[in-house]
Amino acid sequence: MAELSERAAPFTHAQLADALLQCVRDQDFAGVKDSQNGGQAIAHFPSIDLAVVVFPHNAPPVWANVLFSRDIPQGLVADVGPMAEEVINVTYMHDVTNAAGESVAWSPGSNWDAMDWVAVEEFDKDDRSGPLPHEQRFVSPYPASLIKLMVAVGVCLLVDTAVFAWDEPWDYQGTRKTIDQWMDSMLVASNNDATSAMVALLHAGDLIVRVGEGVGAGEINYLSVAFKGLGLHTLMLSNTQPDGGWRNADGAGVGYLNMTAWDTVRLLWLILGETAPTPPPWLPHMEPPGYMFGAPSRQRLLAYLAEQGLHDVLSSTALAGVPGWQAGLPAEMPARWVQADGSVQVEDIQFPADIRAAHAQASVQFAHKTGTTDNYASDAGYVTALKPGGRRYMIALTSNLGRRYAPHPHCATDWRIPKLGAAIDAWLQEHLE
């Protein structure tokens, strides 16, 4: 891995971290309006986990992960070491629900000091040499439909081991589609039924095996084993059910499905595989065939992400024309979703505003997956400039800023999130092009 230090990048890891901190601070997230707080400003500074890996041309990659929360409203730079390793100065806590299965950490009157937090399973930090910095608690927001990226990885593993095939029909609750069709719907339209079908597939293929019943029930989760083997210790798809259940009501959901921004962006790095400008440095001995699954499956997964129809979190192209629209990361909208009148229709999800002007101004492709609920908004993907030789980077964000903070029914989150995407992209464009 000597090549990582052979040529100077246009900016350092520290400079990128400072830029990300400033981009977040500039958005005034303390001023977000909360519909559960009478439309007043949010009661507590929101939790934002943001990671970026940049691939400058003819230079080594540059990365940074910054985190904000009510505990750290000023922001914290994660220590990930010189080879993009695991975060060592943050203790991630599982998100929590009450007895009714409701998210309670984010209610206006929530008292974090009175809650019983459980740490996300971590790697052995004693493996690192030298003194460890003081660790900061960070409650990891539920990633919402971003978890479908983990499900997709599991499906790819099953296909690559010949347990299933892409063109094989799969029946779920009276509907028959090929696995390819289910995956497309799950990723490009974030279809929850398709997700349940694919979770059921993971169980049917014995990638996840339920053990026992009732209070003492557990699981053998080979997907989690694969993530840990690749150093992605905070990626967890736990307590899902053989019938495809993966949400709170199924005994999974919040507290059982976890993704930090840093491990998500590193998962994307692995999915890029041999197409990544630089191999993942924390796995110096991994050969290209070992990138979790083979090149055909990786290419298929990236193609799904490139067809994403929900540009309403870090990018906001689907929302152009909505009153008060704020431009996000300037991503083009895949043509399959744009109707003759310029509106966007993604399966049964409709964005009625005319987006053609914003689409015409797009300067990047954003191959990504979003996630939104009332309490959460997330987005992660690979950004590439439309012009040759332009910027290219991976970005991942998780937050507790879901639909309850949205200014319009068609919005998935507060406008500050897409504005943050635009600010980051503008900074990178300035420094890379």
BALO-436001 format. One record per residue (C-alpha): residue in three letters; chain; x, y, z. Coordinates in Angstrom, 3 decimals. Layout:
  type  mol         x         y         z
   ALA    A         X         Y         Z
...
//
This chain:
  type  mol         x         y         z
   MET    A     0.000     0.000     0.000
   ALA    A     2.998     2.302    -0.389
   GLU    A     1.214     3.979    -3.279
   LEU    A    -1.062     5.776    -0.803
   SER    A     1.751     8.170     0.111
   GLU    A     3.546     8.493    -3.219
   ARG    A     1.706    11.574    -4.523
   ALA    A     0.130    14.462    -2.677
   ALA    A    -3.654    14.778    -2.660
   PRO    A    -5.202    18.243    -3.207
   PHE    A    -6.183    18.362     0.478
   THR    A    -5.574    16.340     3.614
   HIS    A    -7.884    14.177     5.727
   ALA    A    -7.888    16.927     8.360
   GLN    A    -8.792    19.613     5.820
   LEU    A   -11.671    17.497     4.518
   ALA    A   -12.879    16.923     8.079
   ASP    A   -12.757    20.667     8.780
   ALA    A   -14.714    21.332     5.585
   LEU    A   -17.397    18.788     6.541
   LEU    A   -17.683    20.265    10.030
   GLN    A   -18.134    23.720     8.563
   CYS    A   -20.659    22.539     5.983
   VAL    A   -22.814    21.073     8.766
   ARG    A   -22.440    24.122    11.013
   ASP    A   -23.404    26.465     8.179
   GLN    A   -26.846    24.825     7.880
   ASP    A   -28.029    25.878    11.387
   PHE    A   -29.470    22.462    12.250
   ALA    A   -30.458    23.777    15.690
   GLY    A   -33.134    25.777    13.872
   VAL    A   -34.898    22.776    12.302
   LYS    A   -38.666    22.977    12.907
   ASP    A   -40.234    19.935    14.587
   SER    A   -43.904    19.103    13.974
   GLN    A   -43.897    17.117    17.227
   ASN    A   -42.728    20.205    19.080
   GLY    A   -45.582    22.429    17.957
   GLY    A   -43.688    23.545    14.869
   GLN    A   -41.035    25.143    17.043
   ALA    A   -37.307    24.568    16.766
   ILE    A   -36.071    21.080    17.516
   ALA    A   -35.697    20.542    21.266
   HIS    A   -32.249    18.962    21.036
   PHE    A   -29.493    19.305    18.480
   PRO    A   -30.057    16.497    15.940
   SER    A   -27.803    13.500    15.450
   ILE    A   -25.896    13.562    12.175
   ASP    A   -23.320    10.974    11.154
   LEU    A   -21.552    12.005     7.943
   ALA    A   -18.728    10.239     6.110
   VAL    A   -17.012    11.080     2.816
   VAL    A   -14.287     9.291     0.873
   VAL    A   -12.829    11.265    -2.045
   PHE    A   -10.934     9.798    -4.991
   PRO    A    -8.775    12.576    -6.470
   HIS    A    -7.288    11.815    -9.861
   ASN    A    -3.660    10.718    -9.738
   ALA    A    -3.529    10.949    -5.947
   PRO    A    -4.413     8.755    -2.956
   PRO    A    -7.926     8.828    -1.498
   VAL    A    -8.890    11.297     1.211
   TRP    A   -11.532    10.547     3.851
   ALA    A   -13.256    11.959     6.913
   ASN    A   -16.134    11.131     9.247
   VAL    A   -17.780    13.793    11.418
   LEU    A   -20.535    13.340    13.978
   PHE    A   -22.975    15.719    15.685
   SER    A   -25.577    15.124    18.403
   ARG    A   -27.065    16.715    21.513
   ASP    A   -23.952    15.410    23.301
   ILE    A   -21.603    16.924    20.719
   PRO    A   -23.413    19.841    19.020
   GLN    A   -20.067    21.377    18.072
   GLY    A   -19.152    18.252    16.102
   LEU    A   -16.540    15.537    16.463
   VAL    A   -14.018    14.165    13.971
   ALA    A   -13.842    10.383    14.056
   ASP    A   -10.407     8.832    14.410
   VAL    A   -10.205     6.163    11.714
   GLY    A    -6.461     5.764    11.488
   PRO    A    -4.120     6.067     8.505
   MET    A    -5.616     3.124     6.593
   ALA    A    -9.328     3.991     6.848
   GLU    A    -9.816     1.541     9.699
   GLU    A   -12.538     1.337    12.333
   VAL    A   -13.506     4.412    14.369
   ILE    A   -11.730     4.262    17.734
   ASN    A   -12.765     7.453    19.554
   VAL    A   -16.535     6.888    19.467
   THR    A   -18.684     4.426    21.404
   TYR    A   -21.768     3.798    19.274
   MET    A   -24.991     3.115    21.123
   HIS    A   -27.946     1.212    19.721
   ASP    A   -31.056     3.264    19.033
   VAL    A   -33.912     2.393    21.404
   THR    A   -37.670     1.791    21.450
   ASN    A   -40.222     1.575    24.248
   ALA    A   -42.416    -1.422    25.106
   ALA    A   -44.785    -0.450    22.281
   GLY    A   -41.957    -0.585    19.723
   GLU    A   -41.860     3.186    19.268
   SER    A   -38.670     5.218    18.823
   VAL    A   -38.290     7.247    21.994
   ALA    A   -34.788     8.725    21.841
   TRP    A   -35.942    11.526    19.549
   SER    A   -39.120    12.783    21.233
   PRO    A   -38.969    16.457    22.283
   GLY    A   -38.964    15.545    25.981
   SER    A   -36.593    12.576    25.816
   ASN    A   -34.058    12.295    28.631
   TRP    A   -31.005    10.423    27.408
   ASP    A   -29.544    10.244    30.905
   ALA    A   -32.521     8.129    31.992
   MET    A   -32.297     5.657    29.100
   ASP    A   -30.579     2.286    29.156
   TRP    A   -28.107     2.415    26.295
   VAL    A   -26.450    -0.681    24.871
   ALA    A   -23.209    -0.333    22.967
   VAL    A   -23.046    -1.606    19.415
   GLU    A   -20.728    -4.610    19.303
   GLU    A   -17.245    -3.379    18.606
   PHE    A   -13.888    -4.659    17.456
   ASP    A   -11.082    -5.192    19.959
   LYS    A    -9.587    -1.740    20.315
   ASP    A    -6.583    -3.225    22.052
   ASP    A    -5.453    -4.348    18.610
   ARG    A    -4.432    -0.746    17.953
   SER    A    -1.005     0.310    19.148
   GLY    A    -0.513     3.488    21.132
   PRO    A    -2.831     5.335    23.521
   LEU    A    -6.513     5.611    22.652
   PRO    A    -8.230     9.014    22.734
   HIS    A   -11.165     9.670    25.010
   GLU    A   -14.233     7.952    23.613
   GLN    A   -17.411     9.901    22.927
   ARG    A   -20.901     8.407    23.153
   PHE    A   -22.909     8.579    19.943
   VAL    A   -26.431     7.211    19.662
   SER    A   -26.521     5.711    16.182
   PRO    A   -29.770     6.733    14.437
   TYR    A   -31.797     3.938    12.859
   PRO    A   -30.751     3.929     9.174
   ALA    A   -34.327     3.378     7.917
   SER    A   -34.445     2.001     4.358
   LEU    A   -30.698     2.337     3.979
   ILE    A   -30.723    -1.157     5.549
   LYS    A   -31.896    -2.419     2.153
   LEU    A   -28.301    -2.055     1.023
   MET    A   -27.311    -4.718     3.574
   VAL    A   -30.173    -6.964     2.418
   ALA    A   -28.981    -6.539    -1.172
   VAL    A   -25.463    -7.589    -0.191
   GLY    A   -26.904   -10.728     1.386
   VAL    A   -28.831   -11.567    -1.790
   CYS    A   -25.663   -11.096    -3.854
   LEU    A   -23.836   -13.517    -1.557
   LEU    A   -26.553   -16.155    -2.076
   VAL    A   -26.497   -15.722    -5.855
   ASP    A   -22.715   -15.906    -5.969
   THR    A   -22.732   -19.171    -4.032
   ALA    A   -25.335   -20.569    -6.479
   VAL    A   -28.046   -20.916    -3.850
   PHE    A   -30.287   -18.766    -6.058
   ALA    A   -30.090   -17.174    -9.514
   TRP    A   -31.009   -13.663   -10.653
   ASP    A   -33.625   -14.888   -13.121
   GLU    A   -35.115   -17.382   -10.676
   PRO    A   -38.762   -16.762    -9.697
   TRP    A   -39.431   -16.065    -6.033
   ASP    A   -42.941   -16.154    -4.572
   TYR    A   -43.806   -13.875    -1.695
   GLN    A   -47.292   -13.394    -0.262
   GLY    A   -49.004   -14.330    -3.512
   THR    A   -46.728   -12.337    -5.821
   ARG    A   -44.202   -13.970    -8.129
   LYS    A   -41.243   -12.020    -9.504
   THR    A   -37.698   -12.906   -10.372
   ILE    A   -35.058   -12.120    -7.773
   ASP    A   -33.744    -9.459   -10.130
   GLN    A   -37.182    -7.798   -10.221
   TRP    A   -37.575    -7.904    -6.435
   MET    A   -34.108    -6.397    -5.989
   ASP    A   -34.776    -3.636    -8.491
   SER    A   -37.985    -2.648    -6.693
   MET    A   -36.319    -2.786    -3.280
   LEU    A   -33.428    -0.527    -4.263
   VAL    A   -34.684     1.920    -6.892
   ALA    A   -38.131     2.513    -5.336
   SER    A   -37.400     1.448    -1.731
   ASN    A   -40.395    -0.900    -1.878
   ASN    A   -40.988    -2.410     1.562
   ASP    A   -42.804    -5.496     0.263
   ALA    A   -39.847    -6.227    -2.008
   THR    A   -37.580    -5.851     1.006
   SER    A   -39.646    -8.347     2.981
   ALA    A   -39.449   -10.762     0.048
   MET    A   -35.668   -10.483    -0.023
   VAL    A   -35.333   -10.827     3.759
   ALA    A   -37.368   -14.037     3.464
   LEU    A   -34.931   -15.113     0.746
   LEU    A   -31.980   -14.596     3.105
   HIS    A   -33.629   -16.943     5.593
   ALA    A   -34.631   -19.483     2.945
   GLY    A   -31.032   -19.557     1.739
   ASP    A   -29.791   -20.124     5.323
   LEU    A   -27.731   -16.948     5.322
   ILE    A   -29.696   -16.097     8.476
   VAL    A   -30.987   -18.978    10.608
   ARG    A   -33.399   -18.482    13.501
   VAL    A   -32.594   -20.608    16.540
   GLY    A   -35.255   -21.343    19.171
   GLU    A   -38.464   -19.482    19.884
   GLY    A   -39.765   -16.943    22.364
   VAL    A   -37.595   -15.041    24.839
   GLY    A   -34.559   -17.231    24.320
   ALA    A   -34.664   -17.118    20.532
   GLY    A   -31.538   -16.189    18.649
   GLU    A   -29.963   -16.514    15.231
   ILE    A   -26.949   -17.668    13.304
   ASN    A   -26.221   -14.718    11.048
   TYR    A   -23.634   -15.372     8.370
   LEU    A   -24.187   -11.914     6.881
   SER    A   -23.033   -10.352    10.149
   VAL    A   -20.058   -12.712    10.163
   ALA    A   -19.150   -11.521     6.653
   PHE    A   -19.379    -7.860     7.671
   LYS    A   -17.216    -8.390    10.747
   GLY    A   -14.670   -10.321     8.726
   LEU    A   -14.263    -7.245     6.556
   GLY    A   -13.894    -4.895     9.521
   LEU    A   -17.442    -3.493     9.230
   HIS    A   -18.403    -4.091    12.850
   THR    A   -21.283    -1.622    13.071
   LEU    A   -23.302    -3.081    10.168
   MET    A   -26.037    -5.240    11.687
   LEU    A   -29.131    -6.851    10.206
   SER    A   -30.345    -8.658    13.313
   ASN    A   -33.545   -10.325    14.494
   THR    A   -35.249   -10.433    11.106
   GLN    A   -37.836   -13.178    10.613
   PRO    A   -38.164   -16.132     8.195
   ASP    A   -41.438   -14.682     6.876
   GLY    A   -39.557   -11.540     5.801
   GLY    A   -40.252    -9.416     8.873
   TRP    A   -37.652    -6.696     9.456
   ARG    A   -39.494    -3.783    11.076
   ASN    A   -40.293    -2.785    14.649
   ALA    A   -43.535    -4.756    14.706
   ASP    A   -41.612    -7.877    13.682
   GLY    A   -39.212    -7.620    16.624
   ALA    A   -36.444    -6.123    14.474
   GLY    A   -36.199    -2.536    13.207
   VAL    A   -34.909     0.130    15.574
   GLY    A   -32.221    -1.218    17.880
   TYR    A   -31.572    -4.322    15.773
   LEU    A   -30.701    -2.880    12.365
   ASN    A   -27.677    -0.611    12.510
   MET    A   -25.403     1.206    10.071
   THR    A   -22.914     3.923    10.910
   ALA    A   -21.934     6.342     8.155
   TRP    A   -18.283     5.295     8.242
   ASP    A   -18.929     1.556     7.853
   THR    A   -21.580     2.283     5.224
   VAL    A   -19.175     4.286     3.094
   ARG    A   -16.580     1.533     3.477
   LEU    A   -19.191    -1.036     2.409
   LEU    A   -19.731     1.050    -0.721
   TRP    A   -15.979     0.972    -1.275
   LEU    A   -16.098    -2.830    -1.267
   ILE    A   -19.114    -2.859    -3.581
   LEU    A   -17.192    -0.706    -6.061
   GLY    A   -14.653    -3.523    -6.111
   GLU    A   -12.255    -3.400    -9.033
   THR    A   -13.948    -0.240   -10.337
   ALA    A   -12.824     1.706    -7.261
   PRO    A    -9.999     4.109    -8.157
   THR    A    -8.059     2.776    -5.139
   PRO    A    -8.448    -0.564    -3.300
   PRO    A    -9.725    -0.380     0.295
   PRO    A    -6.575     0.260     2.354
   TRP    A    -7.767    -1.403     5.570
   LEU    A    -7.727    -4.760     3.728
   PRO    A    -4.234    -4.712     2.210
   HIS    A    -4.091    -8.462     1.548
   MET    A    -7.499    -8.842    -0.080
   GLU    A    -7.439    -9.876    -3.712
   PRO    A   -10.126    -8.543    -6.093
   PRO    A   -12.123   -11.831    -6.035
   GLY    A   -12.561   -11.389    -2.293
   TYR    A   -14.681    -8.230    -2.389
   MET    A   -17.581   -10.002    -0.642
   PHE    A   -19.000   -11.246    -3.955
   GLY    A   -18.026   -11.391    -7.610
   ALA    A   -17.774    -8.633   -10.175
   PRO    A   -21.039    -9.467   -12.030
   SER    A   -23.074    -9.131    -8.821
   ARG    A   -21.234    -5.956    -7.821
   GLN    A   -21.911    -4.435   -11.228
   ARG    A   -25.573    -5.397   -10.999
   LEU    A   -25.885    -3.857    -7.540
   LEU    A   -24.236    -0.625    -8.697
   ALA    A   -26.614    -0.535   -11.661
   TYR    A   -29.598    -0.718    -9.297
   LEU    A   -28.186     2.153    -7.240
   ALA    A   -27.609     4.239   -10.367
   GLU    A   -31.324     3.871   -11.215
   GLN    A   -32.405     5.301    -7.843
   GLY    A   -35.699     7.139    -8.186
   LEU    A   -35.874     8.812    -4.773
   HIS    A   -33.691    11.895    -5.048
   ASP    A   -35.128    13.555    -1.940
   VAL    A   -32.461    13.474     0.788
   LEU    A   -28.874    14.570    -0.012
   SER    A   -29.977    15.184    -3.595
   SER    A   -33.325    16.894    -4.201
   THR    A   -33.857    16.682    -7.961
   ALA    A   -37.145    14.796    -7.519
   LEU    A   -38.480    17.707    -5.464
   ALA    A   -37.674    20.522    -7.910
   GLY    A   -40.719    22.752    -8.162
   VAL    A   -41.976    21.968    -4.665
   PRO    A   -42.630    25.262    -2.845
   GLY    A   -39.475    26.460    -1.122
   TRP    A   -37.311    23.986    -3.037
   GLN    A   -33.648    23.953    -2.102
   ALA    A   -31.116    22.447    -4.466
   GLY    A   -29.224    19.458    -3.124
   LEU    A   -26.347    17.492    -4.500
   PRO    A   -26.791    18.223    -8.252
   ALA    A   -27.709    14.723    -9.411
   GLU    A   -29.412    13.773   -12.639
   MET    A   -32.718    11.878   -12.488
   PRO    A   -32.748     8.488   -14.264
   ALA    A   -34.896     8.864   -17.388
   ARG    A   -37.120     5.883   -16.567
   TRP    A   -38.873     7.882   -13.836
   VAL    A   -39.467    11.201   -15.657
   GLN    A   -42.948    11.558   -17.173
   ALA    A   -43.887    13.566   -20.266
   ASP    A   -44.921    16.558   -18.126
   GLY    A   -41.648    16.538   -16.194
   SER    A   -43.119    14.991   -13.064
   VAL    A   -41.527    11.950   -11.424
   GLN    A   -43.315     8.632   -10.870
   VAL    A   -41.420     5.882    -9.027
   GLU    A   -43.721     2.860    -8.780
   ASP    A   -46.579     4.220    -6.626
   ILE    A   -44.586     7.240    -5.379
   GLN    A   -45.352    10.468    -7.228
   PHE    A   -43.441    13.734    -7.231
   PRO    A   -45.782    16.033    -9.214
   ALA    A   -43.496    19.018    -9.721
   ASP    A   -41.771    19.540   -13.074
   ILE    A   -38.116    18.617   -12.523
   ARG    A   -36.811    19.083   -16.079
   ALA    A   -35.021    22.374   -15.426
   ALA    A   -33.203    20.974   -12.378
   HIS    A   -32.382    17.784   -14.261
   ALA    A   -30.864    19.847   -17.069
   GLN    A   -28.560    21.547   -14.545
   ALA    A   -27.341    18.253   -13.072
   SER    A   -23.578    17.805   -13.052
   VAL    A   -23.203    14.410   -11.357
   GLN    A   -24.600    10.911   -11.259
   PHE    A   -25.483     9.737    -7.754
   ALA    A   -25.709     5.937    -7.448
   HIS    A   -27.259     5.683    -4.007
   LYS    A   -29.834     4.390    -1.544
   THR    A   -32.014     6.586     0.649
   GLY    A   -33.916     5.844     3.846
   THR    A   -36.689     7.840     5.500
   THR    A   -39.299     7.439     8.237
   ASP    A   -41.006    10.011    10.450
   ASN    A   -37.948    10.027    12.721
   TYR    A   -35.052     9.279    10.389
   ALA    A   -33.414    10.265     7.112
   SER    A   -30.355     8.655     5.548
   ASP    A   -28.595     8.505     2.204
   ALA    A   -25.439     6.836     0.918
   GLY    A   -23.867     6.384    -2.485
   TYR    A   -21.173     7.044    -5.062
   VAL    A   -20.985    10.420    -6.811
   THR    A   -19.299    10.805   -10.195
   ALA    A   -19.134    13.962   -12.301
   LEU    A   -20.841    13.788   -15.668
   LYS    A   -17.864    15.453   -17.334
   PRO    A   -14.713    13.349   -17.826
   GLY    A   -12.032    13.802   -15.207
   GLY    A   -14.388    15.407   -12.720
   ARG    A   -14.988    14.807    -9.039
   ARG    A   -15.737    11.356    -7.691
   TYR    A   -16.483    10.484    -4.098
   MET    A   -18.555     8.338    -1.796
   ILE    A   -20.826     9.883     0.807
   ALA    A   -22.972     8.437     3.598
   LEU    A   -25.273    10.190     6.046
   THR    A   -27.553     8.955     8.809
   SER    A   -29.672    11.282    10.941
   ASN    A   -32.772    11.557    13.090
   LEU    A   -34.219    14.226    10.762
   GLY    A   -37.082    12.351     9.125
   ARG    A   -40.460    13.357     7.721
   ARG    A   -41.695    14.987    10.910
   TYR    A   -39.261    17.830    10.133
   ALA    A   -40.215    18.110     6.457
   PRO    A   -41.642    21.457     5.234
   HIS    A   -43.911    19.866     2.593
   PRO    A   -45.776    16.518     2.251
   HIS    A   -43.594    15.480    -0.676
   CYS    A   -40.376    16.086     1.270
   ALA    A   -38.506    13.383     3.159
   THR    A   -36.627    15.696     5.523
   ASP    A   -35.816    19.329     6.304
   TRP    A   -34.314    21.330     3.413
   ARG    A   -31.078    21.618     5.374
   ILE    A   -30.155    18.040     4.454
   PRO    A   -30.130    18.553     0.656
   LYS    A   -28.488    21.954     1.228
   LEU    A   -25.779    20.099     3.120
   GLY    A   -25.346    17.768     0.132
   ALA    A   -25.035    20.772    -2.174
   ALA    A   -22.489    22.465     0.106
   ILE    A   -20.281    19.385     0.293
   ASP    A   -20.433    18.849    -3.450
   ALA    A   -19.611    22.511    -4.134
   TRP    A   -16.566    22.364    -1.848
   LEU    A   -15.305    19.203    -3.521
   GLN    A   -15.919    20.622    -6.984
   GLU    A   -13.888    23.712    -6.093
   HIS    A   -10.993    21.674    -4.801
   LEU    A   -10.996    18.875    -7.378
   GLU    A   -11.969    20.458   -10.705
//
